[in-house]
């Protein structure tokens, strides 16, 4: 024992700096969560860690990560983690820090300097697989190393918690909500706040307020991409989106049959009134691949391209068909089990097609609309 190096406070704090809060995804040393770290002569370490709230659902993984990080420091012979809770003043300071020094609520994605690409996944009618597409695009983008968030804006038909396998509730720090994380995707949904199978019966103003709260009260952090799973149609949520996030881009999901394509065109054409950009069209349930390699077009063909062509003409700008997703039982199974097919069966035809769409979205440059160019007129 006498020959072992004694762990210094600096080395212990450096180790703790490698531990991220499971919800906020920032080092606990930066968040003021390390109250103290003490060591005895024989290398026993006591780490006093402050939780944001006493009911934090991720105490165990945080304790495990702290223990693991400290155990790797030379000279440490044992680790004990003591959990406490932040004071009101400490929580207020944390909220201000997370909001970039601004104490009041604001929608970060609506600010001119925001670098987050916001994609609203829309459809004309229900049942076309819009939510399945959203969940898989989110997972595929996260696999590429992007910081991804999903806002389940389909208040009446929320499904993101199940499809992405969310198992923990959000943590509320006063008026700030920390979204749970699944598959490295931050997720928020009204389904996380509604008990059991209770229906949501709200009118327009309440829907608007819900979306506003999800955008301003939820701590999303520095996201590369935010996906919004919109309800079908062109109702209140589509209008609220245009008002709260005017620079959001719309991705239209349809199926091949003409009836669905005609309705999908209306969902995309609303961009003419809201002055938003339609990034493209995704055709879902395009065909069923049979054992002999042939394709059976159960819902017909051509709907996705027809929507893309029609929107190109209506909007006056190119609206491409981004991809065609074949029918695949593994896609449905992944949605039911919370394991998106791009992760659970990455070589399946549906996963390959969805990943191609995600790749296209990930490599698109952020537009200049609504952003400051950082220049000012010079004096004469």
C-alpha positions as CSV (number, residue, x, y, z in Angstrom):
1,X,0.0,0.0,0.0
2,X,2.8,2.4,0.8
3,X,4.1,2.2,-2.7
4,X,0.8,3.1,-4.3
5,X,0.3,6.8,-5.5
6,X,-2.2,8.7,-3.5
7,X,-5.1,10.1,-5.7
8,X,-5.1,13.9,-5.8
9,X,-8.2,16.0,-5.8
10,X,-7.3,17.3,-9.2
11,X,-7.1,13.7,-10.6
12,X,-10.5,12.9,-9.1
13,X,-12.2,16.0,-10.5
14,X,-10.6,15.2,-13.9
15,X,-12.2,11.8,-13.7
16,X,-15.6,13.2,-12.7
17,X,-15.4,15.6,-15.7
18,X,-15.7,12.6,-18.0
19,X,-19.1,11.7,-16.5
20,X,-22.1,13.2,-18.3
21,X,-25.4,13.7,-16.6
22,X,-27.6,11.0,-18.4
23,X,-30.4,13.5,-19.2
24,X,-28.6,16.8,-19.8
25,X,-25.7,15.1,-21.6
26,X,-23.1,17.5,-20.1
27,X,-20.2,16.8,-17.6
28,X,-21.5,16.8,-14.1
29,X,-18.5,19.1,-13.1
30,X,-19.8,21.8,-15.4
31,X,-23.4,21.5,-14.1
32,X,-22.5,22.1,-10.5
33,X,-23.5,18.5,-9.5
34,X,-20.2,17.7,-7.7
35,X,-20.6,19.0,-4.2
36,X,-17.3,17.5,-3.0
37,X,-14.9,14.7,-3.5
38,X,-12.9,13.4,-0.5
39,X,-10.2,10.8,-0.1
40,X,-8.6,9.0,2.8
41,X,-5.0,8.0,3.3
42,X,-5.7,4.5,2.1
43,X,-7.3,5.6,-1.2
44,X,-11.0,5.4,-0.2
45,X,-13.0,8.0,-2.1
46,X,-16.3,9.6,-1.1
47,X,-18.0,11.5,-4.0
48,X,-20.9,13.8,-3.0
49,X,-23.1,14.3,-6.0
50,X,-26.1,16.6,-6.2
51,X,-29.2,15.5,-8.2
52,X,-31.3,18.1,-9.9
53,X,-34.4,16.8,-8.2
54,X,-34.9,14.1,-5.6
55,X,-37.1,12.0,-7.9
56,X,-34.4,11.8,-10.7
57,X,-35.1,8.5,-12.5
58,X,-31.5,7.9,-13.5
59,X,-29.9,7.7,-10.0
60,X,-28.5,4.2,-10.6
61,X,-26.7,4.8,-14.0
62,X,-25.3,8.1,-12.6
63,X,-24.0,6.4,-9.5
64,X,-22.5,3.6,-11.7
65,X,-20.8,6.0,-14.0
66,X,-19.3,8.0,-11.2
67,X,-18.0,4.9,-9.5
68,X,-16.5,3.6,-12.7
69,X,-14.7,6.8,-13.5
70,X,-13.2,7.3,-10.0
71,X,-12.2,3.6,-9.8
72,X,-9.9,4.1,-12.8
73,X,-7.8,6.8,-11.1
74,X,-4.4,5.5,-9.8
75,X,-4.3,5.0,-6.1
76,X,-8.1,4.6,-5.6
77,X,-8.9,1.5,-3.6
78,X,-12.7,2.0,-3.2
79,X,-15.5,4.4,-4.1
80,X,-18.6,5.4,-2.3
81,X,-21.2,7.8,-3.9
82,X,-23.4,9.9,-1.7
83,X,-26.4,11.5,-3.5
84,X,-27.9,14.8,-2.4
85,X,-30.3,17.3,-4.0
86,X,-29.6,20.8,-5.4
87,X,-31.0,23.7,-3.5
88,X,-33.5,26.1,-5.1
89,X,-30.7,28.6,-5.7
90,X,-28.5,25.9,-7.3
91,X,-31.4,24.8,-9.6
92,X,-32.1,28.3,-10.6
93,X,-28.4,28.9,-11.5
94,X,-28.4,25.6,-13.5
95,X,-31.4,26.6,-15.5
96,X,-29.9,30.0,-16.3
97,X,-26.7,28.3,-17.3
98,X,-28.5,25.8,-19.6
99,X,-30.5,28.6,-21.2
100,X,-27.3,30.4,-22.1
101,X,-27.5,33.0,-19.4
102,X,-31.1,33.8,-20.1
103,X,-33.5,33.2,-17.2
104,X,-36.7,33.6,-19.3
105,X,-38.1,30.9,-21.5
106,X,-37.5,31.1,-25.2
107,X,-37.6,28.8,-28.2
108,X,-33.9,28.3,-29.1
109,X,-34.7,26.9,-32.6
110,X,-36.5,30.1,-33.6
111,X,-33.5,32.3,-32.8
112,X,-31.7,33.7,-35.9
113,X,-28.4,32.1,-34.9
114,X,-29.8,28.6,-34.5
115,X,-27.8,25.9,-36.4
116,X,-30.4,23.2,-35.7
117,X,-32.1,21.8,-38.8
118,X,-35.8,21.4,-38.0
119,X,-37.8,18.9,-40.1
120,X,-41.5,18.6,-39.6
121,X,-42.7,15.2,-40.7
122,X,-46.2,15.6,-42.2
123,X,-48.9,13.6,-43.9
124,X,-52.3,14.3,-45.4
125,X,-54.0,11.3,-43.8
126,X,-53.3,8.9,-41.0
127,X,-52.0,5.4,-41.4
128,X,-49.3,6.1,-43.9
129,X,-46.4,5.3,-41.5
130,X,-45.4,8.9,-40.7
131,X,-44.4,8.1,-37.1
132,X,-42.5,5.0,-38.2
133,X,-40.5,7.1,-40.6
134,X,-39.9,9.7,-38.0
135,X,-38.6,7.2,-35.4
136,X,-36.3,5.5,-37.8
137,X,-34.9,8.7,-39.3
138,X,-34.1,9.9,-35.8
139,X,-32.3,6.7,-34.9
140,X,-30.4,6.6,-38.2
141,X,-29.3,10.2,-37.8
142,X,-28.1,9.5,-34.2
143,X,-26.0,6.6,-35.4
144,X,-24.2,9.0,-37.6
145,X,-23.1,10.9,-34.5
146,X,-25.6,13.7,-34.8
147,X,-27.4,15.1,-31.8
148,X,-31.0,14.4,-32.4
149,X,-34.3,15.3,-30.8
150,X,-37.8,14.2,-31.5
151,X,-40.9,16.2,-30.6
152,X,-44.1,14.1,-30.8
153,X,-46.5,16.8,-31.9
154,X,-49.3,14.3,-32.7
155,X,-51.1,15.0,-29.5
156,X,-54.2,12.9,-30.3
157,X,-52.3,9.9,-31.7
158,X,-48.9,10.1,-29.9
159,X,-46.7,7.0,-30.5
160,X,-43.1,8.1,-30.2
161,X,-42.5,6.8,-26.6
162,X,-43.4,3.2,-27.7
163,X,-41.7,3.4,-31.1
164,X,-38.4,4.7,-29.7
165,X,-38.5,2.5,-26.6
166,X,-38.6,5.3,-24.0
167,X,-38.6,3.6,-20.6
168,X,-38.1,6.6,-18.2
169,X,-40.3,9.6,-17.6
170,X,-39.1,13.2,-18.1
171,X,-37.4,14.9,-15.1
172,X,-38.9,18.3,-14.2
173,X,-36.5,20.8,-12.7
174,X,-39.0,23.5,-11.6
175,X,-40.3,24.8,-14.9
176,X,-37.7,23.1,-17.0
177,X,-38.2,19.6,-18.4
178,X,-35.3,17.2,-19.1
179,X,-36.4,14.8,-21.9
180,X,-35.6,11.1,-21.6
181,X,-33.1,9.6,-24.0
182,X,-33.6,6.4,-26.1
183,X,-31.1,5.2,-28.8
184,X,-29.2,8.5,-28.2
185,X,-32.3,10.5,-29.2
186,X,-33.9,13.0,-26.9
187,X,-37.7,12.5,-26.9
188,X,-40.7,14.4,-25.6
189,X,-44.4,13.5,-26.0
190,X,-47.7,14.4,-24.4
191,X,-47.9,10.6,-23.9
192,X,-45.4,11.0,-21.1
193,X,-47.7,13.2,-19.1
194,X,-51.1,11.4,-19.7
195,X,-51.9,8.5,-17.4
196,X,-52.7,5.1,-19.0
197,X,-54.8,5.2,-22.1
198,X,-56.6,8.4,-21.2
199,X,-57.5,10.4,-24.4
200,X,-56.3,14.0,-24.9
201,X,-59.4,16.2,-25.6
202,X,-58.0,19.6,-26.4
203,X,-59.0,22.5,-28.7
204,X,-56.7,24.6,-30.8
205,X,-55.3,27.1,-28.2
206,X,-54.3,24.3,-25.9
207,X,-52.6,22.4,-28.7
208,X,-50.6,25.6,-29.6
209,X,-49.7,26.1,-25.9
210,X,-48.5,22.4,-25.7
211,X,-46.2,22.8,-28.6
212,X,-44.9,26.1,-27.3
213,X,-44.1,24.5,-24.0
214,X,-42.4,21.5,-25.5
215,X,-40.2,23.9,-27.5
216,X,-39.4,26.4,-24.8
217,X,-39.7,24.5,-21.5
218,X,-37.8,21.3,-22.6
219,X,-34.0,21.5,-22.3
220,X,-33.0,20.1,-25.7
221,X,-29.4,21.2,-25.6
222,X,-27.3,21.8,-28.7
223,X,-29.2,19.7,-31.3
224,X,-28.0,19.1,-34.9
225,X,-31.5,17.9,-35.9
226,X,-34.9,18.3,-34.4
227,X,-37.7,16.1,-35.9
228,X,-41.4,16.9,-35.3
229,X,-43.9,14.2,-35.8
230,X,-47.0,16.2,-36.8
231,X,-50.6,15.0,-36.7
232,X,-52.0,14.2,-40.1
233,X,-53.7,16.9,-42.1
234,X,-53.4,20.7,-42.2
235,X,-55.0,21.7,-38.9
236,X,-54.0,23.6,-35.8
237,X,-50.6,22.0,-35.2
238,X,-49.4,22.7,-38.7
239,X,-50.3,26.4,-38.3
240,X,-48.7,26.5,-34.8
241,X,-45.5,25.1,-36.3
242,X,-45.4,27.8,-38.9
243,X,-45.9,30.5,-36.2
244,X,-43.4,29.1,-33.6
245,X,-40.8,27.7,-36.0
246,X,-41.1,29.6,-39.3
247,X,-37.8,28.2,-40.6
248,X,-38.8,24.5,-40.1
249,X,-38.8,22.5,-43.3
250,X,-41.5,20.0,-44.2
251,X,-41.0,16.4,-45.2
252,X,-44.2,14.8,-46.6
253,X,-44.9,11.1,-46.1
254,X,-47.4,9.3,-48.4
255,X,-48.2,5.9,-49.7
256,X,-48.3,4.9,-53.4
257,X,-52.1,4.9,-54.0
258,X,-53.7,7.9,-55.6
259,X,-56.2,8.5,-52.8
260,X,-53.4,9.0,-50.3
261,X,-51.2,11.0,-52.7
262,X,-54.0,13.5,-53.4
263,X,-54.4,14.2,-49.6
264,X,-50.6,14.3,-49.1
265,X,-50.3,17.1,-51.7
266,X,-52.5,19.3,-49.4
267,X,-50.2,18.7,-46.5
268,X,-47.3,19.9,-48.5
269,X,-49.1,22.7,-50.3
270,X,-49.7,24.5,-46.9
271,X,-46.1,25.6,-47.3
272,X,-47.3,28.1,-49.9
273,X,-49.4,29.9,-47.2
274,X,-46.9,29.5,-44.4
275,X,-43.9,30.3,-46.6
276,X,-42.0,27.2,-45.4
277,X,-39.8,25.0,-47.5
278,X,-40.8,21.4,-48.5
279,X,-37.6,19.4,-48.3
280,X,-39.0,16.4,-50.1
281,X,-41.4,13.4,-50.2
282,X,-41.0,9.9,-48.8
283,X,-43.2,7.2,-50.2
284,X,-43.9,4.5,-47.6
285,X,-45.3,0.9,-48.2
286,X,-44.0,1.1,-51.8
287,X,-44.0,-2.6,-52.5
288,X,-43.7,-6.0,-50.9
289,X,-40.6,-8.0,-51.9
290,X,-41.5,-11.6,-52.5
291,X,-39.2,-14.6,-51.8
292,X,-38.4,-15.0,-55.5
293,X,-37.2,-11.4,-55.6
294,X,-40.1,-9.9,-57.5
295,X,-42.1,-6.9,-56.1
296,X,-45.8,-6.9,-55.4
297,X,-47.1,-3.3,-55.4
298,X,-50.0,-3.9,-53.0
299,X,-51.0,-0.2,-52.9
300,X,-50.3,0.6,-56.5
301,X,-47.4,2.7,-57.7
302,X,-46.3,6.3,-58.5
303,X,-48.0,8.1,-55.6
304,X,-44.8,9.5,-54.1
305,X,-43.4,10.8,-57.4
306,X,-46.8,12.3,-58.2
307,X,-46.8,14.2,-55.0
308,X,-43.3,15.4,-55.5
309,X,-44.1,16.6,-59.1
310,X,-47.3,18.3,-58.0
311,X,-45.7,20.1,-55.1
312,X,-42.8,21.2,-57.4
313,X,-45.3,22.8,-59.7
314,X,-47.4,24.3,-56.9
315,X,-44.6,25.7,-54.8
316,X,-42.4,26.7,-57.7
317,X,-39.3,25.0,-56.3
318,X,-37.8,21.5,-56.6
319,X,-39.4,19.0,-54.3
320,X,-37.6,15.7,-54.8
321,X,-38.8,12.1,-54.0
322,X,-36.3,11.3,-51.3
323,X,-36.9,7.6,-51.0
324,X,-39.3,4.7,-51.3
325,X,-39.7,2.4,-48.2
326,X,-40.8,-1.2,-48.9
327,X,-43.3,-3.1,-46.8
328,X,-41.4,-5.0,-44.2
329,X,-42.7,-6.9,-41.1
330,X,-39.5,-6.0,-39.3
331,X,-40.4,-2.3,-39.6
332,X,-43.7,-2.9,-37.8
333,X,-42.1,-5.2,-35.2
334,X,-39.4,-2.6,-34.5
335,X,-42.1,0.1,-33.9
336,X,-44.0,-2.2,-31.5
337,X,-40.9,-3.2,-29.5
338,X,-39.2,0.2,-29.4
339,X,-36.2,-1.0,-31.5
340,X,-36.3,0.9,-34.9
341,X,-35.5,-1.3,-37.8
342,X,-32.5,0.8,-38.8
343,X,-30.9,-0.6,-35.6
344,X,-32.5,-4.0,-35.1
345,X,-32.3,-5.1,-38.8
346,X,-29.9,-2.7,-40.4
347,X,-29.5,-4.7,-43.6
348,X,-33.2,-5.2,-44.3
349,X,-34.6,-3.4,-47.4
350,X,-36.7,-1.0,-45.3
351,X,-33.7,-0.1,-43.1
352,X,-31.4,0.5,-46.1
353,X,-34.0,2.8,-47.7
354,X,-34.7,4.7,-44.5
355,X,-31.0,5.2,-43.9
356,X,-30.5,6.6,-47.4
357,X,-33.2,9.2,-46.6
358,X,-31.5,10.0,-43.3
359,X,-28.1,10.4,-45.1
360,X,-29.6,12.9,-47.5
361,X,-31.1,15.0,-44.7
362,X,-27.9,14.8,-42.6
363,X,-25.7,16.2,-45.5
364,X,-28.0,19.1,-46.4
365,X,-26.6,22.5,-45.6
366,X,-28.6,24.7,-43.2
367,X,-30.3,27.4,-45.1
368,X,-29.7,31.1,-44.6
369,X,-33.4,32.0,-44.1
370,X,-33.8,33.9,-40.8
371,X,-30.1,33.8,-39.9
372,X,-27.8,36.8,-39.4
373,X,-25.0,37.1,-41.8
374,X,-22.8,38.8,-39.2
375,X,-22.2,41.9,-41.3
376,X,-23.1,45.5,-40.8
377,X,-22.9,48.6,-43.0
378,X,-19.7,50.5,-42.9
379,X,-19.5,54.2,-42.2
380,X,-18.4,56.6,-44.9
